[in-house]
């Protein structure tokens, strides 16, 4: 199993976290998504994760990863 971690912007509440979990949960290969609202950290676990696909999906959802 693989794990990837992203720091995203615009996460302000539990509703935002739920949107991220639901949106990434539909990506092929993803088995678990955890979101820390306070830090903006998103951790994704799965068997076949494609970093570019996850970054694009986060951006589509309105939570792009920060570049810093």
Backbone as CSV, one residue per row, in Angstrom:
resi,resn,N_x,N_y,N_z,CA_x,CA_y,CA_z,C_x,C_y,C_z
1,UNK,0.836,-1.179,0.000,0.000,0.000,0.000,0.885,1.248,0.000
2,UNK,0.485,2.236,-0.759,1.198,3.506,-0.844,0.509,4.561,0.014
3,UNK,1.269,5.591,0.373,0.705,6.749,1.070,1.307,8.004,0.463
4,UNK,0.474,9.014,0.287,0.934,10.313,-0.199,0.338,11.386,0.679
5,UNK,1.127,12.439,0.898,0.678,13.527,1.757,0.771,14.842,0.994
6,UNK,-0.246,15.673,1.163,-0.311,16.975,0.521,-0.700,18.013,1.561
7,UNK,-0.202,19.226,1.405,-0.695,20.363,2.189,-1.517,21.206,1.223
8,UNK,-2.797,21.367,1.536,-3.700,22.069,0.629,-4.168,23.390,1.235
9,UNK,-4.655,24.265,0.367,-5.187,25.556,0.801,-6.713,25.513,0.782
10,UNK,-7.323,26.461,1.463,-8.782,26.658,1.485,-9.538,25.684,2.373
11,UNK,-8.878,24.874,3.178,-9.584,23.974,4.093,-9.917,24.773,5.348
12,UNK,-11.206,25.018,5.567,-11.613,25.885,6.658,-12.503,25.203,7.699
13,UNK,-13.081,24.052,7.340,-14.029,23.428,8.260,-14.151,21.932,7.965
14,UNK,-14.958,21.268,8.783,-15.179,19.833,8.591,-15.908,19.542,7.278
15,UNK,-16.719,20.493,6.817,-17.391,20.324,5.525,-16.384,20.270,4.385
16,UNK,-15.364,21.127,4.468,-14.287,21.102,3.469,-13.586,19.744,3.498
17,UNK,-13.303,19.271,4.699,-12.631,17.978,4.852,-13.475,16.861,4.250
18,UNK,-14.784,16.912,4.464,-15.679,15.897,3.907,-15.676,15.953,2.382
19,UNK,-15.658,17.166,1.811,-15.596,17.300,0.352,-14.329,16.661,-0.205
20,UNK,-13.221,16.876,0.478,-11.950,16.290,0.037,-11.995,14.772,0.152
21,UNK,-12.467,14.273,1.294,-12.553,12.811,1.475,-13.442,12.181,0.412
22,UNK,-14.601,12.786,0.165,-15.520,12.238,-0.835,-14.930,12.325,-2.241
23,UNK,-14.327,13.468,-2.558,-13.783,13.676,-3.896,-12.604,12.781,-4.214
24,UNK,-11.708,12.610,-3.255,-10.554,11.735,-3.486,-10.923,10.269,-3.317
25,UNK,-11.932,9.995,-2.511,-12.357,8.619,-2.298,-12.875,7.960,-3.558
26,UNK,-13.293,8.785,-4.535,-13.796,8.265,-5.806,-12.695,8.008,-6.826
27,UNK,-11.465,8.383,-6.500,-10.347,8.185,-7.423,-9.906,6.722,-7.368
28,UNK,-9.698,6.142,-8.536,-9.298,4.734,-8.606,-8.014,4.494,-7.826
29,UNK,-8.018,3.442,-7.015,-6.851,3.050,-6.240,-6.811,3.601,-4.832
30,UNK,-7.647,4.606,-4.542,-7.649,5.228,-3.214,-8.508,4.398,-2.266
31,UNK,-7.940,4.056,-1.103,-8.692,3.276,-0.120,-9.012,4.076,1.139
32,UNK,-8.219,5.111,1.429,-8.453,5.896,2.645,-7.926,7.312,2.448
33,UNK,-8.678,8.290,2.975,-8.270,9.696,2.923,-8.477,10.289,4.302
34,UNK,-7.457,10.954,4.824,-7.609,11.668,6.092,-7.222,13.126,5.872
35,UNK,-7.951,14.023,6.556,-7.746,15.462,6.397,-7.619,16.092,7.771
36,UNK,-6.582,16.888,7.956,-6.400,17.672,9.179,-6.765,19.113,8.838
37,UNK,-7.925,19.564,9.332,-8.427,20.895,9.002,-7.467,21.981,9.478
38,UNK,-6.919,21.835,10.666,-6.057,22.874,11.245,-4.801,23.123,10.411
39,UNK,-4.185,22.063,9.914,-2.924,22.208,9.176,-3.112,22.225,7.660
40,UNK,-4.240,21.704,7.182,-4.447,21.568,5.745,-3.777,20.342,5.162
41,UNK,-3.326,19.438,6.026,-2.670,18.220,5.554,-3.701,17.186,5.113
42,UNK,-3.462,16.614,3.948,-4.304,15.548,3.406,-3.408,14.344,3.184
43,UNK,-3.793,13.214,3.754,-3.033,11.981,3.566,-3.920,10.979,2.842
44,UNK,-3.361,10.396,1.787,-4.102,9.472,0.932,-3.385,8.129,0.937
45,UNK,-4.146,7.060,1.144,-3.605,5.700,1.134,-4.314,4.899,0.048
46,UNK,-3.565,4.023,-0.599,-4.159,3.169,-1.608,-3.123,2.275,-2.248
47,UNK,-3.603,1.410,-3.128,-2.726,0.438,-3.769,-1.999,1.014,-4.979
48,UNK,-2.689,1.784,-5.785,-2.075,2.343,-6.994,-2.410,3.823,-7.070
49,UNK,-1.585,4.644,-6.458,-1.837,6.081,-6.422,-1.006,6.796,-7.480
50,UNK,-1.634,7.710,-8.192,-0.946,8.539,-9.182,-0.946,9.975,-8.659
51,UNK,0.225,10.474,-8.299,0.351,11.803,-7.683,-0.300,12.897,-8.541
52,UNK,-0.042,12.876,-9.839,-0.608,13.889,-10.730,-2.122,13.878,-10.747
53,UNK,-2.704,12.698,-10.719,-4.163,12.566,-10.710,-4.733,13.136,-9.416
54,UNK,-4.084,12.841,-8.290,-4.566,13.341,-7.001,-4.450,14.861,-6.919
55,UNK,-3.349,15.415,-7.408,-3.167,16.869,-7.404,-4.235,17.537,-8.271
56,UNK,-4.486,16.974,-9.444,-5.500,17.532,-10.336,-6.883,17.466,-9.700
57,UNK,-7.180,16.364,-9.044,-8.499,16.213,-8.409,-8.658,17.201,-7.255
58,UNK,-7.625,17.376,-6.445,-7.683,18.364,-5.363,-7.948,19.759,-5.928
59,UNK,-7.281,20.109,-7.013,-7.487,21.420,-7.638,-8.913,21.555,-8.156
60,UNK,-9.444,20.498,-8.777,-10.829,20.510,-9.265,-11.814,20.737,-8.128
61,UNK,-11.507,20.183,-6.969,-12.381,20.307,-5.801,-12.282,21.685,-5.149
62,UNK,-11.271,22.468,-5.549,-11.084,23.798,-4.971,-10.096,23.846,-3.824
63,UNK,-9.301,22.784,-3.686,-8.315,22.690,-2.608,-6.945,22.338,-3.193
64,UNK,-6.366,23.244,-3.966,-5.081,22.914,-4.594,-3.959,22.785,-3.572
65,UNK,-3.044,21.864,-3.802,-1.881,21.767,-2.914,-1.065,23.055,-2.963
66,UNK,-0.543,23.448,-1.818,0.303,24.645,-1.783,1.658,24.307,-2.373
67,UNK,2.308,25.298,-2.923,3.599,25.067,-3.564,4.755,25.189,-2.585
68,UNK,4.464,25.636,-1.365,5.550,25.787,-0.388,5.706,24.565,0.467
